[in-house]
Amino acid sequence: MSTNEPIPVTRSSMPDFDEYVEEIRSLWGSRWLTNMGAKHRQLEDELCTYLKTPNLALFSNGHLALEAAIQSFGFDSGEVITTPLTFASTTHAIVRSGLEPVFCDVDPADGTLDVQMLDSLVTDKTVMILPVHVYGNICDVDAIDAIARRYDVPVVYDAAHAFGTTYKGVGVANLGDASMFSFHATKVFNTIEGGAVSFRDPGLRRQLDLLKNFGITGPETVEAVGGNAKLNEFQAAMGLCNLRHIDEDILRRKVLAQQYGRRLSGLEGVRILEPRHGVQSNFSYLPAVFDGVQLTRDDVFERLQTAGINARKYFSPLTTDYACYRDRFDSRSTPVAAGLAQSVLTLPLFADLALDDVDRICDAVAAGHSADDMVKLATPCAR
Ligand SMILES: *Cc1c(COP(=O)(O)O)cnc(C)c1O
């Protein structure tokens, strides 16, 4: 790649054009385009194998999968303990399900739920715990499990970032009572748009199926007030193709993440949020925290923009600071999450990013540091 081409923060993985065409060819014969067709069934089977779970249901996107996962437990009121350091979808899914989010702070080391505070937030109104496996890391699932068992509440994980990760050798789809995966174009594994729910109790499948297809159980029977969240055959075909290359993609991401680690580890004021001990990450994001005195996150963001490099303030703002929520929730109750939202930047990371580009990005970050040092040396009284 030429040295001055713009670098996007992410780039969707796609199979070769011919591979996809071959995959969709049979649809012109069957004329079966959606409603749980052959590709849908095949992808569901292959994902069960890949994620080592017997129970998985596909959805048209991750958000509707999360809403269905929450609603499949059947609560019509109550509190759900969750994190504000996440994408809009997590909080919206709770609120749109008629439940009340209660926000727990996060661990400063990696941005996952602070389990000490979680324990203190459980009340007799708590009906569910909904943590997020942020950035391809995995939450402190042992502690969360123990708390959930003690108070007898289900745990539904937002695992949108965590496709294919493992904790102590256990696949992420086997953690908690249910987990939602997003197969959006920007995720590690994509079906253009798409998602899935994995679940522990096989009895949940019926409820999930009702929620995704209008509550229909037969040609003349509708048993529940369901919506429409079916993954179509073209999406499933994209998934079948991308799944063939997923291990290779994750390995490439790993090599790139290691290069970032080598290049940024010596820099003062920069810290990469590392996965917890025992986690095999999928390297879905490269979250760098700029919390030193030298440079603010926003300075680094601007410097990278100027150099044609697209980073993302992900997640900023916290969901509790959104216009639709800020009158209702107070982000001061989660100060660690608020601090991370001010200081975290996800740097470009995708399977076909060049190693040279990682060097270019790290050079741009480092150049910002030395320039700032020089400013400080030149104007010692300015601060
Ligand atoms: C992407 C994402 C979702 C929503 O998934 P979609 O497939 O885009 O609907 C939910 N939660 C998190 C943390 C995400 O990153």
The ligand as an SDF file (V2000), in Angstrom:
LIG
                    3D

 15 15  0  0  0  0  0  0  0  0999 V2000
  -22.7370   -4.2740   16.9990 C   0  0  0  0  0  0  0  0  0  0  0  0
  -23.2250   -4.3130   18.4040 C   0  0  0  0  0  0  0  0  0  0  0  0
  -24.5710   -4.5950   18.7370 C   0  0  0  0  0  0  0  0  0  0  0  0
  -25.6870   -4.6600   17.7450 C   0  0  0  0  0  0  0  0  0  0  0  0
  -25.5100   -5.5070   16.7030 O   0  0  0  0  0  0  0  0  0  0  0  0
  -26.1580   -5.2280   15.2540 P   0  0  0  0  0  0  0  0  0  0  0  0
  -25.8850   -6.4950   14.5420 O   0  0  0  0  0  0  0  0  0  0  0  0
  -25.4630   -4.0550   14.6590 O   0  0  0  0  0  0  0  0  0  0  0  0
  -27.6080   -4.9820   15.4430 O   0  0  0  0  0  0  0  0  0  0  0  0
  -24.8920   -4.7070   20.0770 C   0  0  0  0  0  0  0  0  0  0  0  0
  -23.9800   -4.5380   21.0460 N   0  0  0  0  0  0  0  0  0  0  0  0
  -22.7020   -4.2440   20.7750 C   0  0  0  0  0  0  0  0  0  0  0  0
  -21.7300   -4.0840   21.9070 C   0  0  0  0  0  0  0  0  0  0  0  0
  -22.2850   -4.0970   19.4490 C   0  0  0  0  0  0  0  0  0  0  0  0
  -21.0220   -3.7540   19.1880 O   0  0  0  0  0  0  0  0  0  0  0  0
  1  2  1  0
  2  3  1  0
  2 14  2  0
  3  4  1  0
  3 10  2  0
  4  5  1  0
  5  6  1  0
  6  7  2  0
  6  8  1  0
  6  9  1  0
 10 11  1  0
 11 12  2  0
 12 13  1  0
 12 14  1  0
 14 15  1  0
M  END
$$$$
